[in-house]
């Protein structure tokens, strides 16, 4: 239980540190989007992003279900 708690705390701190960073998202069908990370719920079931770039244009803010994502990453550059 102690190790699980420590890992959970590290995960939540990493999410907090990611706020405002660029984010790449991969969705089914080969769709790749970019956004700015806002927040995630503690499970995480959803993530909130800003400035989401989609093929249909720019969305100021969006709430994405993690179950709809294949992967996401934070570019280092």
N, C-alpha and C positions, 0 to 999 in steps of 0.2 A: 504493500500500500504506500509506503514512503517513497519508493522509486516512482511509482505511478503519479503520485502527487507532484513530485519534482519535475517530471516530464511534462505534466499538464501545465504547471506554472511556467515552464520555459516556453512552451507553445504559445500560451496567452501573451507572454511578454514579447515574443517574436511578432505576433499579430499587431500588438500595440506599436512596436517600433516601425512596422511597415506602413503605418498611416502616412498618406501623402506621397508614397513612392509609386513609380510607374509599374504597371502590372500587365502581363501578357496572359491571355486566356485562350484555351483551345476548346472548341465545342465539336459535337458530332458533325460529320459531313465535311471535315477539313476546315471549318471556319475558325479563323484566328482573329481575335479582337485585342484592342489595347485600351487601357483605362488607368485611372489613378485610384489606388486602394484607399477606401474610406474606413471600413470597419467590418467585423464579422461577429456573428453571434457565437456563444461559447461552445456550441456543438462541433463544428460549425455546420449549420444547415443552409444559411444564406450569407452572402457577402454584399456589402454596399460599396459601389464604386462611383466615381465622379468622372466626367469627361470621357464617357464610353464612346469609342470610335467603332462604328458599325458600317457595313456596306450601305445602309440607308441613311447614314449621316451621324452627326454628333449628338449624343444624349447628355444633358447636364448631369444627371444622376440616375442610377439604376440599382435595383435590388436583384441579385442573381441567385438562383438556387444552385447549391453546390452539386446536387444530383444531376444537373444539366451540363456540368462541366466535365471535360475529360481531364484537364490539368490546368494549372496556372503557375506562373513563375514571376519572380522579381528580377529583371535584368540588373547586372552589376554595373553597367556603363550607362 
